[in-house]
Amino acid sequence: MAIITEEPDSPNPQLRKSKPKPKPEPNKPTSPPPQTPSTSAPTKSAATTANPFQFWFYFTFIVSSITISFILLSSLSEQDPRTWFLNLPTTLRHHYAAGRTIKVQTAPNHPQVEVFSIQQGPTNSDSHVLIVHGIGCSSFAFKNVVTTLGSKNVHAVAIDLPGSGFSDKSTVVVEENLGNNGPFGGLLDVYDEIKEKGLFWGFDQLVEQGFVDFEENKVRPTKTKEVVKAIELGSEEMGKVLTQVVDSMGLAPVDLVLHDSAFSLSANWILENRALVRSVVLLDTDPSGAAFPIRVLQIPVVREIVLGFRFAFDRVVASCCMESVSGYEADAHRVLLKGRDGRRAVVGMGKNLNSSFDLSEWGGSDGVKGLPVHVIWSDKWSDEGRRITDALPQATLVAHSGRRWTQELNAEEVGESIYEFVSSLPKPAKQAVEEPIVHEHVEMKFDEATSGAHNHHHGHDGHDHHEGHAHAGYMDAYGLGHGWAQ
């Protein structure tokens, strides 16, 4: 056996002999070497934990980028009226070419606006049917209804309300600018004063009296500016439109067909002008609101998607308005709603709806007693139709196929129902207002003979019967020259 002796520590540590490492036992697990503190970079999980706001930063950035992109896309897609008219689908061009415009005034201090209309049938008919569409819709939905009624010798008219369809959707309003408006109104007045009198006028005021004296300029001349505003039709404006349309086109006593939300906007006018109304047809009418979900036109990004893409608009109207959206009809409504900033006008009209309208109170008022009322409702919402009929004791109810907006597939059915109702009414007494209409007919014939500007429209769609309408004029093609009315 070898004897190992312990040597004294060497002064040079490099010459020290290392002890041999003992061999590990076969069945004994080896322990890992102790880890020394490391100053290396933190791991990926530690870095992620150290930035808790990273997700929200990227989320906010992406949402903001999408919103800005859609806003820019919307602003770049806006077209001037001429370009918009020239890019219309063929069906809308034909619809526009078959119509005419009249001018109405929605407010005393506002300029006149053009109202688009289509009509069929003889003007000397015993029945004068005026179809007024609801929010988001237009006369395009009732072109075949008008044709059906016209073929049965009923004078049928459908209009686009101001702010919808081919009617004017905005107007130029002159506003007074009195100054001192808002927190920066005073600064703007100072700036205008210095701009008018010069920069050295302000220095002279400071040198002479130590301040700029604006007391003498408090009473300033009223400034005006022209502002383009969307036409936001309400109950009062609707009454003015109906009065002027019925008067200018010689429709009294009129058989009103009120579609959807048009009833709540026209209810007060009916009470005040009972002598002008022979009957009322409520077509898919809901006094509490409109069929089209106006909310989708108010939300940024959503409204750009709905109006910018056909498939998105189809899905919206398929859920509430139209039975079938596979054809061109839904896209025509989208184009009319998007063009010439019609969205703002439709949203404004929706805000003016009377949500507190009481149908039972209206039906029991003295102004509508004895007024024939006919309710036509989709059979898919038959319960709603019965509820409205029960609130109006004098009303009758008929169901139709389809949904809340009339389409080609059920237009003839709706037209037949309207015809059966109006033809069952007693014939109106001849009124003394017919004689002035004859004189106006002669005057219009004279104007047309001297101008010769609109004769090319008389040869289609029965328009040779329409020349006797007072205050109405024909339009040139596709909005390049509108009709006129006095």
C-alpha positions in Angstrom: 0.0 0.0 0.0 1.3 3.3 -1.0 1.7 5.9 1.8 0.6 9.5 0.8 2.3 12.2 2.8 0.9 15.7 2.9 3.4 18.2 1.7 3.5 21.8 2.9 1.9 24.5 0.8 4.1 25.7 -1.9 4.7 29.4 -2.2 3.9 29.2 -5.9 0.2 28.1 -6.3 0.7 27.2 -9.9 3.0 24.3 -8.9 0.4 22.8 -6.6 -0.7 19.3 -7.5 -4.3 18.9 -8.0 -6.1 16.1 -6.2 -7.5 13.4 -8.4 -11.3 13.5 -8.7 -13.1 10.6 -7.3 -15.0 8.5 -9.7 -18.7 8.6 -9.3 -20.4 5.6 -8.1 -22.3 3.7 -10.8 -25.8 4.0 -9.2 -25.5 7.4 -7.7 -26.9 10.3 -9.8 -24.6 13.2 -10.4 -25.7 16.6 -9.2 -25.6 19.4 -11.7 -22.9 22.0 -11.2 -23.9 25.1 -9.3 -25.0 27.9 -11.6 -23.1 31.1 -11.2 -24.9 34.4 -11.5 -25.1 35.5 -15.1 -25.2 39.0 -16.5 -26.5 37.9 -19.8 -29.7 39.4 -21.5 -33.1 38.5 -20.2 -35.1 35.8 -21.8 -38.0 36.4 -24.3 -40.6 35.8 -21.6 -39.0 38.3 -19.3 -38.9 40.9 -22.1 -42.6 40.4 -22.8 -43.5 40.7 -19.2 -41.6 43.9 -19.0 -43.8 45.5 -21.8 -47.4 45.1 -20.7 -48.7 47.9 -23.1 -47.2 46.4 -26.2 -50.4 44.7 -27.3 -52.5 47.8 -26.8 -50.0 49.9 -28.8 -50.2 47.6 -31.8 -54.0 47.3 -31.5 -54.5 51.0 -31.4 -52.1 51.5 -34.3 -53.9 49.0 -36.5 -57.4 50.3 -35.7 -56.3 53.9 -36.3 -54.7 53.0 -39.6 -57.8 51.2 -40.8 -60.1 54.1 -39.7 -57.9 56.7 -41.5 -57.7 54.5 -44.6 -61.5 54.2 -44.8 -61.9 57.9 -44.2 -59.5 58.7 -47.0 -61.1 56.2 -49.2 -64.5 57.7 -48.6 -63.3 61.2 -49.3 -61.5 60.2 -52.5 -64.5 58.2 -53.7 -66.8 61.3 -53.6 -67.7 62.4 -57.1 -69.1 65.6 -58.5 -72.8 65.3 -59.5 -72.0 65.2 -63.3 -69.6 62.3 -62.9 -72.0 60.5 -60.6 -74.8 60.8 -63.1 -72.7 59.6 -66.0 -71.6 56.5 -64.1 -75.1 55.4 -63.1 -76.2 51.9 -64.0 -78.4 51.5 -67.0 -81.5 50.7 -64.9 -81.1 54.0 -63.0 -80.5 55.9 -66.2 -83.8 54.7 -67.6 -85.6 55.5 -64.4 -84.2 59.0 -64.4 -85.0 59.6 -68.1 -88.6 58.6 -67.5 -89.1 61.2 -64.7 -89.4 64.9 -64.3 -88.7 67.4 -61.5 -90.7 70.0 -59.8 -89.4 72.7 -57.4 -90.5 73.0 -53.9 -89.5 75.1 -50.9 -89.0 73.3 -47.6 -88.5 76.5 -45.5 -89.4 80.2 -46.0 -85.8 81.4 -46.0 -84.3 78.5 -47.9 -83.9 78.2 -51.6 -86.1 76.0 -53.7 -85.0 72.4 -54.2 -85.8 69.9 -57.0 -88.1 67.0 -56.3 -87.9 64.1 -58.8 -91.1 62.3 -59.8 -92.3 59.6 -62.1 -96.0 59.2 -63.2 -98.2 57.1 -65.4 -101.9 57.2 -66.3 -104.3 59.9 -67.5 -104.4 63.1 -65.6 -108.2 63.3 -65.8 -108.6 60.0 -63.9 -110.9 59.8 -60.9 -108.0 58.5 -58.8 -104.8 60.4 -58.2 -102.4 58.2 -56.3 -99.3 59.7 -54.7 -96.7 57.3 -53.4 -94.3 58.6 -50.8 -91.4 56.3 -49.9 -89.8 55.8 -46.5 -86.3 56.5 -45.2 -83.5 55.0 -47.2 -85.8 54.1 -50.1 -86.8 56.0 -53.2 -89.3 56.1 -56.1 -87.1 53.5 -57.9 -88.8 50.8 -55.7 -92.2 51.8 -57.0 -91.6 52.2 -60.7 -93.4 49.0 -61.5 -96.3 49.8 -59.1 -96.7 53.1 -60.9 -96.8 51.2 -64.2 -99.4 48.8 -62.9 -101.7 51.5 -61.7 -101.2 53.6 -64.9 -102.2 50.6 -67.0 -105.5 50.6 -65.1 -106.3 54.3 -65.9 -105.2 55.5 -62.5 -103.1 58.6 -62.4 -100.1 57.3 -60.3 -97.2 59.5 -59.1 -94.2 58.5 -57.1 -91.7 61.1 -55.8 -88.3 61.1 -54.3 -88.4 63.1 -51.1 -85.8 65.9 -50.7 -82.6 64.2 -49.6 -83.4 60.9 -51.3 -83.1 59.3 -54.8 -82.7 61.8 -57.6 -84.0 64.8 -55.6 -81.7 67.4 -54.2 -79.9 66.2 -51.2 -78.2 69.4 -50.1 -78.8 73.1 -50.3 -76.8 76.2 -49.9 -77.9 78.2 -46.9 -76.8 81.7 -46.1 -75.9 82.0 -42.4 -75.1 85.2 -40.4 -71.8 85.3 -38.7 -72.0 87.7 -35.8 -68.5 87.1 -34.4 -67.4 86.4 -30.9 -68.6 82.8 -31.2 -66.8 80.3 -29.2 -63.7 80.6 -27.0 -61.6 82.0 -29.8 -64.2 84.4 -31.2 -62.5 87.5 -29.6 -59.1 86.6 -31.0 -60.6 86.2 -34.4 -62.2 89.6 -34.1 -58.8 91.2 -33.2 -57.2 89.4 -36.1 -59.9 90.7 -38.5 -59.6 94.2 -37.2 -55.8 94.3 -37.6 -56.1 92.7 -41.0 -58.5 95.4 -42.1 -56.7 98.4 -40.6 -53.2 97.2 -40.9 -50.5 96.0 -38.4 -49.2 99.5 -37.6 -52.7 100.5 -36.4 -52.3 98.2 -33.5 -48.8 99.5 -32.7 -50.2 103.1 -32.8 -52.9 102.1 -30.3 -50.3 100.6 -28.0 -48.0 103.7 -28.2 -50.7 106.2 -27.7 -52.7 104.7 -24.9 -50.9 101.5 -23.9 -53.6 99.1 -25.2 -55.6 98.3 -28.3 -59.1 99.8 -28.0 -61.8 97.6 -29.5 -64.7 99.1 -27.6 -65.7 101.4 -30.4 -65.8 98.4 -32.7 -68.2 96.2 -30.7 -71.1 96.9 -33.0 -69.9 95.4 -36.3 -71.7 94.9 -39.5 -73.3 91.4 -39.8 -71.2 89.0 -41.9 -72.8 86.3 -44.0 -71.4 83.1 -45.4 -72.8 80.3 -47.6 -72.9 76.9 -46.1 -73.8 73.6 -47.9 -76.1 71.6 -45.7 -77.8 68.3 -46.1 -81.6 68.4 -46.4 -82.9 66.9 -43.1 -86.5 66.4 -43.8 -88.9 66.5 -40.8 -92.6 66.6 -40.2 -92.9 70.3 -41.0 -90.8 70.1 -44.1 -92.7 67.0 -45.3 -96.0 68.9 -45.0 -94.7 71.7 -47.2 -93.4 69.2 -49.8 -96.8 67.4 -49.9 -98.7 70.6 -50.2 -96.7 71.9 -53.1 -96.5 68.6 -54.9 -100.3 68.0 -54.7 -101.0 71.6 -55.8 -98.5 71.8 -58.6 -99.4 68.4 -60.1 -103.2 68.8 -59.6 -103.6 65.7 -57.5 -106.3 66.8 -55.1 -108.2 65.0 -53.7 -105.3 62.6 -53.5 -105.1 58.9 -52.5 -101.9 58.9 -50.4 -99.8 55.7 -50.3 -97.4 56.1 -47.4 -94.6 53.6 -47.3 -92.7 52.8 -44.1 -91.7 55.8 -42.1 -93.4 58.3 -44.4 -96.6 57.9 -42.4 -95.2 59.3 -39.2 -93.8 62.3 -41.1 -97.1 62.9 -42.9 -99.6 62.3 -40.1 -99.9 65.9 -39.0 -100.3 67.1 -42.6 -103.2 64.7 -43.1 -105.0 66.2 -40.1 -104.4 69.7 -41.2 -105.3 69.1 -44.9 -108.2 66.6 -44.7 -110.0 68.3 -47.6 -107.0 67.4 -49.9 -106.9 63.7 -49.0 -109.5 61.2 -50.3 -107.9 58.1 -48.8 -104.7 56.7 -47.2 -102.9 53.5 -47.9 -100.3 52.4 -45.3 -97.8 50.2 -47.0 -95.5 48.3 -44.6 -95.8 51.2 -42.2 -94.3 51.2 -38.7 -94.9 54.4 -36.7 -92.1 53.6 -34.3 -89.3 53.7 -36.9 -88.0 52.8 -40.3 -87.2 49.4 -41.9 -83.7 50.4 -42.9 -81.3 50.3 -40.0 -80.1 54.0 -40.0 -77.6 53.1 -37.3 -75.2 51.5 -39.8 -75.0 54.9 -41.7 -73.8 56.7 -38.5 -70.9 54.5 -37.4 -67.6 55.4 -39.0 -65.9 52.6 -41.0 -69.2 50.6 -40.9 -70.9 53.1 -43.1 -68.0 53.2 -45.6 -68.1 49.4 -45.8 -71.9 49.2 -46.2 -72.1 51.9 -48.9 -68.9 51.1 -50.6 -69.3 47.3 -51.1 -72.3 45.7 -52.7 -72.2 42.5 -50.8 -72.2 44.3 -47.4 -75.2 46.5 -48.5 -77.0 43.3 -49.7 -76.6 41.7 -46.4 -78.1 44.7 -44.6 -81.2 45.1 -46.8 -81.7 41.3 -46.9 -82.1 41.2 -43.1 -85.0 43.7 -43.0 -86.0 45.3 -46.3 -85.9 43.1 -49.4 -86.8 39.5 -50.1 -84.2 38.8 -52.8 -81.0 40.8 -53.3 -79.4 38.7 -56.0 -80.4 41.2 -58.8 -79.7 44.8 -59.6 -82.3 46.3 -57.3 -80.4 46.4 -54.1 -77.3 47.8 -55.8 -79.5 50.6 -57.3 -80.6 51.6 -53.9 -77.0 51.6 -52.7 -75.9 53.9 -55.5 -78.8 56.3 -54.9 -78.1 56.3 -51.1 -74.4 56.9 -51.6 -74.5 59.5 -54.3 -74.3 63.3 -53.7 -73.9 62.7 -49.9 -77.3 61.2 -49.5 -76.2 59.4 -46.4 -76.2 62.6 -44.3 -79.7 63.5 -45.5 -81.1 60.1 -44.7 -79.5 60.2 -41.2 -80.9 63.6 -40.6 -84.4 62.5 -41.7 -84.1 59.5 -39.3 -83.3 61.9 -36.4 -86.4 63.9 -37.1 -88.8 60.9 -36.8 -91.4 61.3 -34.1 -90.7 58.4 -31.8 -93.6 59.3 -29.5 -96.2 59.1 -32.3 -99.5 57.6 -31.0 -101.3 55.7 -33.7 -104.4 55.1 -31.7 -104.7 58.8 -30.8 -104.2 59.7 -34.5 -106.8 57.3 -35.6 -109.4 58.5 -33.1 -109.0 62.2 -33.8 -111.8 64.2 -35.4 -109.6 65.1 -38.4 -109.5 61.5 -39.8 -112.9 60.3 -38.9 -114.5 58.9 -42.0 -111.2 58.7 -43.8 -110.8 55.4 -45.7 -107.6 53.7 -44.6 -106.1 50.6 -46.2 -103.2 48.7 -44.6 -101.0 46.5 -46.8 -98.3 44.6 -44.8 -95.9 41.8 -45.6 -97.2 38.4 -44.6 -93.8 37.8 -42.9 -94.8 40.4 -40.3 -98.5 39.8 -40.2 -98.8 40.4 -36.5 -97.5 44.0 -37.0 -100.0 44.6 -39.7 -102.8 43.4 -37.5 -101.6 45.6 -34.6 -101.8 48.7 -36.9 -105.2 47.7 -38.3 -106.6 47.3 -34.8 -105.5 50.8 -33.8 -107.4 52.2 -36.8 -111.1 51.2 -36.6 -111.8 52.2 -40.2 -108.8 50.4 -41.7 -108.8 47.2 -43.7 -105.8 44.8 -43.9 -104.3 42.9 -46.8 -101.1 40.9 -46.8 -98.5 40.8 -49.6 -95.5 38.6 -50.3 -92.1 40.0 -49.9 -90.6 42.2 -47.3 -90.7 45.9 -46.3 -89.4 47.3 -49.6 -91.4 46.7 -52.8 -89.5 44.8 -55.6 -90.3 43.5 -59.0 -91.3 40.2 -57.7 -94.3 41.7 -55.8 -94.8 45.1 -57.4 -97.8 44.0 -59.5 -99.3 42.4 -56.4 -99.0 45.6 -54.4 -100.3 47.6 -57.4 -103.4 45.4 -57.7 -104.1 45.8 -54.0 -103.9 49.6 -54.2 -106.1 49.6 -57.3 -108.8 47.5 -55.8 -109.0 49.8 -52.8 -109.0 53.2 -54.6 -111.5 51.9 -57.3 -113.9 50.9 -54.5 -114.1 54.5 -53.3 -116.8 56.9 -54.4 -115.8 59.1 -57.2 -114.7 62.6 -56.1 -116.9 65.6 -57.0 -115.5 67.7 -59.8 -113.8 70.7 -58.3 -113.7 74.3 -59.6 -109.9 74.2 -59.7 -109.9 72.4 -63.0 -110.4 75.6 -65.0 -107.1 77.2 -63.9 -105.4 74.0 -64.7 -106.7 74.3 -68.3 -105.3 77.8 -68.5 -102.0 76.6 -67.2 -102.0 73.8 -69.7 -102.4 76.3 -72.5 -99.6 78.5 -71.1 -97.3 75.5 -70.8 -98.0 74.4 -74.4 -97.1 77.9 -75.5 -93.9 77.9 -73.5 -93.0 74.5 -74.9 -93.8 75.7 -78.5 -91.4 78.7 -78.0 -88.6 76.9 -76.3 -88.8 73.4 -77.8 -86.3 72.3 -75.1 -88.1 69.3 -73.7 -90.1 67.8 -76.5 -87.9 64.7 -76.8 -89.4 63.2 -73.6 -93.0 63.2 -74.7 -92.9 60.0 -76.7 -92.4 57.3 -74.0 -93.9 56.0 -70.9 -97.2 57.8 -71.4 -95.7 61.3 -70.9 -97.9 62.8 -73.5 -100.6 62.8 -70.8 -98.5 64.8 -68.4 -98.2 68.1 -70.2 -101.1 69.6 -68.3 -99.4 69.6 -64.9 -98.8 73.0 -63.7 -95.3 74.1 -62.5 -93.6 70.9 -63.8 -90.8 70.6 -66.3 -88.9 67.8 -68.0 -85.3 67.0 -67.4 -82.4 66.7 -69.7 -80.5 63.4 -69.6 -78.7 62.2 -66.5 -78.8 65.4 -64.5 -76.9 67.6 -67.0 -79.9 69.9 -67.1 -82.7 69.8 -64.6 -86.3 70.6 -65.1 -87.8 73.6 -63.5 -91.0 74.8 -61.8 -92.2 78.2 -60.8 
